């Protein structure tokens, strides 16, 4: 008798990413999520080597690598997703299209903005890669930052099973306080 393993179970992490998030909005609703990602040293070195450093000569097509102008061009197409429910309506998984990224304080920090499609009074979101190619976890310390009137709580949820065990993700619930 054969066992069925979902496609995602065959993967294992090639990239490790930790993040924290700042949730912003006002009394009218939550408007945006501002992520700060810290990638593992190996992936960060690859991204940094692929980006053009101002003042350095441009590489051309005969070189063995292609220079990228900014981190967002290198990160486009990476497949971690934002799973979002806004005011009780579950939105389709939102692929994070990196369009407003810039290098943070350290060589391994990258900042991304995700504006909500419409302001919401309450949201529930998780960020993970269902294929487990990228391991995504919240940073230690202060993983979710807010300011009044927004209040958030974090719980752990199981997203899928892999041959390495359960794939878990942080689930963040944020509401506009009355």
C-alpha positions, 0 to 999 in steps of 0.5 A: 500500500502506498502513502500519499504525501502532499507536494509541499511535504517533499520540500525543505527550507532553502531560505530562512526568514524572520520577520516583525510587523508594524500594523498601522491605521487609525480609528477608521481602520487598519490600513497597512502592514509594514514588514521587516525581514531578516534573511539567513546569512547565506541568502542575504549574501546572495541578495547583496552580491546580486545588487548593484552597489553604487560606485562599483562598475556595472556588470554586463551580459558576458559576466557570470551574474546579473546585477540587480538594481535593488532588493525588490527586483531580486526578491520578486517571485519568492513564494511566501504568502500573506493569508489575510481575513479582513472584517470577516472576509477571507481574501485569496492568499496574497503573494507579497509582491516586493515593490517598495523594499529597501535595505534596512539597518543591517545587511540582512534586513529588508523592509516591505510594505503591504497596504490592505485593499480597504481599511478594516476594523479587524484582521487576522493574518499569517505569513508562511510558505505552504511549500516550506521552501522558505521557513518564515518565523516571527522574530524574538522580542517584539514581533508585532508593533502597533499604536492605539487604537490598534490592539493585536494578539498572536497565536500559533496555528498548524498550516500543514504536515510535512515529513519533518513534522507539523508546519506551524505559523504565527497567526496575528489578530488585530482589532481597532479598539473601541 
